[in-house]
Amino acid sequence: MNPLISAASVIAAGLAVGLASIGPGIGQGTAAGQAVEGIARQPEAEGKIRGEVKIVNTGTVLQVGDGIARIHGLDEVMAGELVEFEDGTIGIALNLESNNVVLMGDVLMIQEGSSVKATGRIAQIPVSEAYLGRVINALAKPIDGRGEISASESRLIESPAPGIISRRSVYEPLQTGLIAIDSMIPIGRGQREFIIGDRQTGKTAVATDTILNQQGQNVICVYVAIGQKASSVAQVVTNLQERGAMEYTIVVAEAADSPATLQYLAPYTGAALAEYFMYRKQHTLIIYDDPSKQAQAYRQMSLLLRRPPGREAYPGDMFQLIFLLISITDGQIFLSADLFNAGIRPAINVGISVSRVGSAAQIKAMKQVAGKFKLELAQFAELEAFAQFASDLDKATQNQLARGQRLRELLKQSQSDPLTVEEQIMTIYTGTNGYLDSLEIGQVRKLIVELRTYLKNNKPQFQEIISSTKIFTEEAEALLKEAIQEQMDRFLLQEQA
């Protein structure tokens, strides 16, 4: 017999017995009067019975520790269902066969023998426009000290992705503001891209610069910090606030000292928020920094849940975890420690980085100038490796190496200083057409910075043509040539003086 149903039956029977025992003592009048009075009281009694009977799926804590609780008695709990403990702590049911529940909060107040009740709700979070500009945890609770967030809707943290029929090919670029990416490894809206690299090579900087570049582009950004140092997350938030990027950004943060459960859930919370805005017909950009911490948290949870370990103690469904979150990536951006140490920042290794979308995610103006740029950089990389073993080089090879060194200077950018598409086109055109060949390598960046300012102030028509037509027209080229020549003359005079 189900103990929950039997308990409910006892409650109902107790009420019925109580009413029956009161019945014979009611009224001392005629039999007809007693009958009328009994009929009058019958609906009231039934109402009381219906109001008192409430079946709640409850259980008892058998064991708790390391963020895992073993529960007995939750007979009808669903996979992924939220459960609530006596002290208000929320958990999520993962191992149904052994009645294990993963806790999402502080476990200090939970004791053996305390009761647990099923909520009947699959894991979900509240969602609304009010989350923009806020810093929240994996449970969508604010952690920035700015008060509660009002939300009238909720969304499952795991929801089915749209089918292939409802999707379209990637055709629209997502501008990162970084020349190395936008010109040679373009990212399109709807694309998934890995940023791979050793520690301290600037992966987070690439991600935050991309967020900064979305200002005015009608793109909602969600930055998910998984297992990062709290000081690092605070630094990112401060950087975004100072540049006005938090207006269109949500930060989901679970620091390194957070429970493994919350680190595991943080990416799903970020994805649910991003999908909320996506289904409201707004472009969204979500950044996971970094998913390897989620994998480690999931390994910890799986071992505590006594699931069979696999290679390096990761569970067998480790790859399904990544698949459910991001499906499969369409390319990778590889950051090299050697380039970083050589002073080339962002340290993007263009040779082994891949974007499988390619030029489909570029505007026509960028395609017109980027093709030659990619070719000359590839030839330079090949020649540079060859030149290490060659003693005598002909003049043409020396010139090609000299230009390649100057083109590589164009890839250097300061952090938190993304460039517009028009500025990138101007920079690439200047380098690939030989205007920088006569300069010393140390003068290249100085000239380019001054040229950007000069072009913006004195030739605004150039930017208008590119932004309106998306094409590098003959008129735009003529304006650019004129600006380059004028600025070159001024720059050389300044250097001579």
C-alpha positions, -999 to +999 in steps of 0.1 A: +000+000+000+012+035-008+018+052+026+008+086+012-026+073+000-032+055+032-024+086+052-049+106+032-075+079+037-070+081+075-075+118+074-107+115+055-120+087+077-112+107+108-133+135+096-162+112+087-161+095+121-161+128+139-192+140+120-210+107+126-204+109+163-217+144+164-248+134+144-268+115+169-265+142+195-279+170+172-314+182+179-341+166+201-370+173+177-389+151+153-374+126+129-384+149+100-366+178+116-335+157+121-336+146+085-339+182+072-311+193+094-289+164+083-296+173+046-288+209+053-254+200+069-243+174+043-229+199+016-210+217+044-195+185+057-184+174+022-168+209+016-148+205+048-136+170+037-125+182+002-107+212+017-087+192+043-075+164+020-041+173+005-018+146-008+018+158-008+047+137-021+071+137+008+102+118+018+128+117+046+165+125+045+186+094+051+221+108+045+235+142+035+270+154+026+291+169-002+261+185-017+243+152-022+213+140-001+198+105-001+161+106+003+136+078+010+099+080+002+097+102-028+079+076-048+065+098-076+094+122-081+103+129-117+138+131-133+151+166-129+122+176-106+128+203-079+124+192-043+122+214-013+137+207+022+123+218+055+147+248+057+137+260+022+168+246+004+160+235-031+174+203-047+171+186-080+164+148-084+191+131-105+194+095-096+159+081-093+169+045-088+188+053-056+167+083-045+197+106-046+190+144-048+216+170-057+214+201-035+214+236-049+223+257-018+237+256+017+236+221+032+245+231+068+208+233+079+198+199+065+198+171+090+192+134+089+155+127+093+142+161+081+114+160+056+115+167+019+086+174-005+084+173-042+073+205-059+059+190-091+081+214-111+109+205-134+140+227-129+133+262-142+142+298-137+123+331-138+130+352-169+123+388-178+137+419-194+146+431-158+176+408-158+195+431-182+224+448-164+223+424-135+247+398-120+229+366-109+238+331-098+228+298-113+194+300-096+187+334-112+190+351-079+207+385-079+241+387-063+250+423-071+233+438-041+208+458-061+176+442-048+153+416-062+144+411-099+108+411-108+098+383-133+063+371-143+075+343-166+097+312-161+116+289-184+129+254-182+166+252-179+166+223-203+142+228-233+143+212-268+162+231-294+145+242-327+145+217-355+166+220-386+136+230-407+130+261-386+166+272-390+184+291-418+220+291-429+243+316-413+244+347-434+248+377-410+281+385-394+286+389-356+313+416-355+338+410-327+358+442-333+390+422-336+407+423-370+422+388-368+388+373-363+365+395-384+388+393-415+401+357-414+380+337-389+346+354-393+318+344-368+282+346-380+250+350-359+238+315-352+273+300-351+291+282-322+328+288-318+354+274-294+380+297-280+410+274-272+443+283-256+466+279-226+461+296-193+466+334-193+466+338-231+437+362-234+406+340-239+384+361-216+397+393-232+386+381-266+351+373-252+347+406-233+359+426-263+332+409-284+306+420-258+319+456-259+316+456-297+279+448-296+270+483-283+243+497-306+240+464-326+207+453-309+224+422-295+217+409-260+248+394-244+249+367-216+283+361-200+284+329-179+314+326-155+318+290-144+343+283-116+362+316-120+378+336-092+353+361-078+379+388-083+382+380-120+344+381-124+342+414-106+369+428-129+349+418-160+317+433-146+336+466-138+350+467-173+316+462-188+300+488-166+327+515-173+321+511-210+283+511-208+280+474-219+260+462-189+229+478-203+225+449-227+244+422-208+235+397-181+263+381-161+256+346-146+284+339-121+293+309-100+327+313-084+352+286-077+340+282-041+304+276-052+289+241-049+295+218-078+258+216-085+255+254-091+286+254-113+270+225-133+237+245-137+251+279-145+255+273-183+219+260-185+207+291-167+226+313-191+212+294-221+176+297-208+179+335-204+195+338-239+167+316-254+141+338-237+154+369-256+159+348-288+123+337-289+113+374-285+131+380-319+162+396-304+198+386-314+217+370-285+253+362-278+262+338-250+297+332-237+307+303-215+339+309-195+348+282-193+330+249-200+359+228-186+349+239-151+314+226-157+328+193-168+349+190-136+318+199-115+298+172-133+325+147-127+325+155-090+287+152-088+287+119-107+313+103-085+294+114-054+262+099-070+282+067-074+278+066-111+304+043-129+335+064-138+351+063-171+383+078-186+400+102-162+371+095-138+346+114-160+312+097-163+302+079-195+276+106-204+302+134-202+300+142-239+262+142-238+265+171-213+284+192-238+261+181-267+229+191-248+244+225-240+260+236-273+254+207-297+285+209-319+309+238-327+314+253-362+350+262-357+376+272-332+398+302-324+432+291-312+452+314-289+490+307-288+512+312-258+542+318-281+524+346-299+513+361-265+548+361-252+561+376-284+538+406-278+512+398-304+479+404-286+453+391-291+475+361-296+453+344-322+470+318-343+453+324-376+470+294-393+453+267-372+421+286-363+390+276-383+356+291-391+335+266-411+311+293-420+338+313-438+330+343-459+292+337-456+295+356-423+312+386-439+298+417-456+309+422-492+332+451-483+352+429-459+354+401-485+369+425-510+399+434-488+403+403-466+412+378-494+445+394-502+452+400-465+448+363-457+469+352-487+498+375-479+498+366-442+498+328-451+527+334-475+546+353-449+542+326-423+556+300-448+585+323-458+594+331-422+598+295-414+619+290-445+640+321-439+653+306-406+673+281-425+683+302-456+714+323-455+709+344-487+675+358-497+667+376-529+652+411-529+617+400-536+617+376-507+631+402-484+604+427-495+577+400-489+590+393-454+592+430-446+555+435-457+544+404-437+560+418-405+541+451-410+508+432-417+513+413-385+516+446-367+480+454-379+467+424-360+478+439-326+450+456-307+448+470-272+423+452-248+388+467-246+394+487-278+373+469-305+373+484-340+343+491-363+341+473-397+350+505-415+381+509-394+391+473-400+386+477-438+407+509-438+435+492-417+437+461-440+436+482-472+465+504-460+486+474-452+480+452-483+485+481-508+520+488-497+515+522-479+533+509-448+563+493-466+584+525-462+578+528-425+597+513-396+579+485-378+576+506-347+559+534-366+531+513-381+506+513-352+511+550-346+503+558-382+472+536-382+458+551-350+463+586-364+448+576-398+416+562-381+411+595-363+419+616-395+395+595-416+367+597-391+370+635-387+378+646-423+362+619-445+330+608-428+315+599-462+337+568-463+321+554-432+286+563-445+292+545-478+304+513-462+277+512-435+249+519-460+259+498-490+281+471-473+303+474-504+338+488-508+328+510-538+352+529-561+341+562-544+349+548-510+383+536-523+391+570-537+382+587-504+404+562-485+434+567-509+431+604-505+430+602-467+459+578-466+481+600-487+473+632-468+479+615-434+511+599-447+525+633-457+516+648-423+530+618-404+564+619-423+567+656-417+561+651-379+586+623-378+613+643-396+606+673-372 
